[in-house]
């Protein structure tokens, strides 16, 4: 019983955490215009060295964008691009890219 309660509490905490917050797809699409040069208009990169973002899990995108913004993940192209993103911007971008390919 204790394991069940602990699992429910953990699941509740994860769902309520900012990493799983739902963003605004339309706002994310507008913000993503700058991303298109490397990641494609549709989130499908036309550049072999850049990853596709379309259909990625939202929580993954949030984590990666925050890691770039905070300098925990280093990339000379991404760190400057994410430097001024707010948490809301990141949630919106994640919502947009994760909605593509569904």
C-alpha positions in Angstrom: 0.0 0.0 0.0 2.9 2.4 0.8 4.4 1.8 -2.6 1.1 2.6 -4.3 0.7 5.8 -2.3 4.3 6.8 -3.1 3.7 6.1 -6.8 0.6 8.2 -6.9 2.3 11.1 -5.1 5.3 10.9 -7.5 3.0 10.8 -10.5 1.1 13.8 -9.2 4.3 15.8 -8.6 5.6 15.0 -12.1 2.3 16.0 -13.8 2.3 19.3 -11.8 5.9 20.1 -12.4 6.9 22.9 -14.9 8.7 20.4 -17.1 5.3 18.9 -17.9 3.4 22.1 -18.2 1.3 22.5 -21.3 2.2 25.4 -23.5 0.4 27.4 -26.1 0.9 25.8 -29.5 0.0 28.9 -31.4 2.4 31.0 -29.4 5.1 28.4 -29.8 4.6 28.4 -33.6 5.1 32.1 -33.7 8.2 31.9 -31.5 9.6 29.0 -33.6 10.1 31.1 -36.7 13.8 31.6 -35.7 14.2 27.8 -35.3 13.2 27.1 -38.9 16.7 27.9 -40.3 18.2 24.9 -38.7 15.2 22.7 -37.7 12.9 23.3 -40.7 9.6 25.1 -41.0 7.8 21.9 -40.1 10.3 20.8 -37.4 11.9 18.4 -39.8 15.5 19.5 -40.3 16.9 19.8 -43.8 20.4 20.0 -42.3 22.0 16.7 -41.6 23.7 17.9 -38.4 20.6 19.4 -36.9 17.9 17.3 -35.1 14.3 17.0 -36.1 12.1 18.6 -33.4 8.7 17.6 -34.8 7.0 15.0 -32.6 9.5 15.0 -29.8 8.1 14.6 -26.3 7.3 18.0 -24.7 9.0 17.2 -21.5 12.2 16.3 -23.4 12.1 19.5 -25.3 11.6 21.5 -22.2 14.5 19.8 -20.4 16.8 20.3 -23.4 15.9 24.0 -24.0 16.4 24.8 -20.3 19.7 22.9 -20.3 20.9 25.1 -23.2 19.6 28.3 -21.6 21.3 27.6 -18.3 24.6 26.5 -19.9 24.2 22.9 -18.6 24.3 21.7 -22.2 26.8 23.6 -24.4 26.3 24.3 -28.1 27.6 27.4 -29.7 24.5 27.8 -31.8 21.8 26.9 -29.2 23.1 28.7 -26.1 22.7 32.2 -27.6 19.3 31.3 -29.1 17.9 30.1 -25.8 19.6 32.7 -23.5 16.6 35.0 -23.4 13.8 32.4 -23.5 11.4 32.5 -20.6 9.9 29.4 -19.1 6.6 30.2 -20.9 8.5 30.5 -24.2 10.1 27.1 -23.6 6.7 25.5 -22.7 5.2 27.1 -25.8 8.0 25.9 -28.1 7.8 22.4 -26.6 4.0 22.3 -27.1 4.3 23.4 -30.7 7.1 21.0 -31.8 5.6 18.1 -29.9 2.3 18.7 -31.6 3.9 18.3 -35.1 3.7 14.8 -36.5 0.8 13.8 -34.4 
